[in-house]
Amino acid sequence: MTILSNLPGYQGKKTLVTRDQQTFDIIREITKMHEQTAAAYDKIAREHWHRTPLETAKRLFYFIEAHLPYSEEKSHEQTVKQPQAILAERLTFGNDCKHYASYINGVGAALCRMGYPIDCIYRFARISDFL
């Protein structure tokens, strides 16, 4: 995957943040990872731009659908990942909605920093909000 070759090397390191995570802990870690990985997303964002914000969003959706298999994490094994981990672990561990949101928002924020006419934000919800 050529996008992965543009990112810092994937080390496979994992850090336990808390044994008993709550929704707030996961949100905090996603937003922290978003800030920490901005430079990495800056390296790959242009590859996802396609003419307009809507076309770019479609392209990102189809990229994820084609290349990042979905695998729901167990409630006691929630992770957040750097973009190189999202890409490198796609066939071994898969990714879930947190990883998809992180990738899309990471690319969107990077494109915005580069001056592209795109806005991207997170929306956090619990599954119980929909039941």
C-alpha positions in Angstrom: 0.0 0.0 0.0 1.7 3.2 -1.2 0.0 5.5 1.4 1.6 3.4 4.2 5.1 4.0 2.7 4.7 7.7 3.1 4.2 7.4 6.9 6.6 6.9 9.7 7.4 3.2 10.3 4.9 1.2 12.2 6.3 -0.1 15.4 3.5 -2.2 16.7 3.7 -0.7 20.2 0.7 -0.7 22.4 0.0 1.3 25.6 -2.6 0.5 28.1 -4.3 3.7 29.2 -6.8 2.3 31.7 -8.2 -1.2 32.5 -11.7 0.0 33.1 -12.3 2.5 30.3 -15.5 4.5 30.0 -16.9 6.4 27.0 -15.1 9.6 28.2 -11.8 7.8 28.3 -12.1 6.6 24.7 -13.2 10.1 23.5 -10.2 11.7 25.3 -7.8 9.2 23.7 -9.2 9.7 20.2 -8.9 13.5 20.5 -5.4 13.2 21.9 -4.3 10.8 19.1 -5.8 13.2 16.6 -3.5 16.0 17.8 -0.5 13.7 18.1 -0.8 12.4 14.5 -1.4 15.6 12.7 2.0 15.6 11.0 1.5 12.0 9.8 -1.8 12.8 8.2 -0.2 15.9 6.6 2.0 13.4 4.7 -0.9 11.5 3.2 -3.9 13.8 2.9 -3.2 15.1 -0.6 -3.5 11.6 -1.9 -7.2 11.6 -0.8 -8.2 15.0 -2.2 -10.4 14.7 -5.3 -11.7 18.0 -6.8 -14.3 19.0 -4.2 -15.1 18.3 -0.5 -18.0 16.0 -1.5 -15.9 14.0 -4.0 -13.1 13.8 -1.4 -15.5 12.4 1.2 -16.8 9.8 -1.3 -13.2 8.9 -2.2 -12.4 8.4 1.5 -15.5 6.3 2.1 -14.6 4.0 -0.8 -11.0 3.8 0.2 -12.0 2.6 3.7 -14.6 0.3 2.3 -12.1 -1.3 -0.1 -8.9 -1.4 2.0 -9.8 -1.3 5.7 -11.8 -4.4 6.8 -14.2 -3.8 9.7 -13.7 -5.7 12.9 -15.6 -4.6 16.0 -13.4 -4.5 19.1 -14.6 -6.0 22.4 -15.8 -3.5 24.9 -12.8 -4.3 27.2 -10.2 -4.0 24.4 -10.8 -0.6 22.9 -7.9 1.0 21.0 -7.0 4.2 19.2 -4.4 4.0 16.4 -2.0 6.1 14.5 -2.7 6.2 10.7 0.2 3.8 10.1 -1.3 1.3 12.6 -4.7 1.7 10.9 -3.2 0.8 7.6 -0.6 -1.8 8.7 -3.1 -3.7 10.9 -5.9 -3.7 8.4 -5.6 -7.4 7.5 -4.5 -8.8 11.0 -6.7 -6.9 13.5 -9.0 -4.9 11.3 -10.5 -1.5 12.3 -13.7 -0.3 13.8 -15.7 2.9 13.6 -13.3 4.7 15.9 -10.4 4.0 13.5 -12.5 5.0 10.5 -13.5 8.3 12.1 -9.9 8.9 13.2 -8.6 8.3 9.6 -11.3 10.4 7.9 -11.0 13.3 10.4 -7.2 13.1 10.3 -7.2 13.4 6.5 -9.9 16.1 6.6 -8.0 18.2 9.2 -4.8 17.9 7.3 -6.5 19.0 4.1 -7.9 22.0 5.9 -4.5 22.9 7.3 -3.2 22.9 3.7 -5.9 25.3 2.6 -8.3 23.0 0.9 -12.0 24.0 1.3 -13.0 21.3 3.7 -14.2 21.1 7.2 -14.2 17.9 9.3 -15.3 17.3 12.9 -16.0 14.4 15.2 -19.4 13.5 16.5 -19.4 11.2 19.4 -22.4 9.1 20.4 -23.1 6.0 22.5 -25.0 3.1 21.0 -27.6 3.5 23.8 -28.4 7.0 22.4 -29.9 5.2 19.4 -31.8 2.4 21.1 
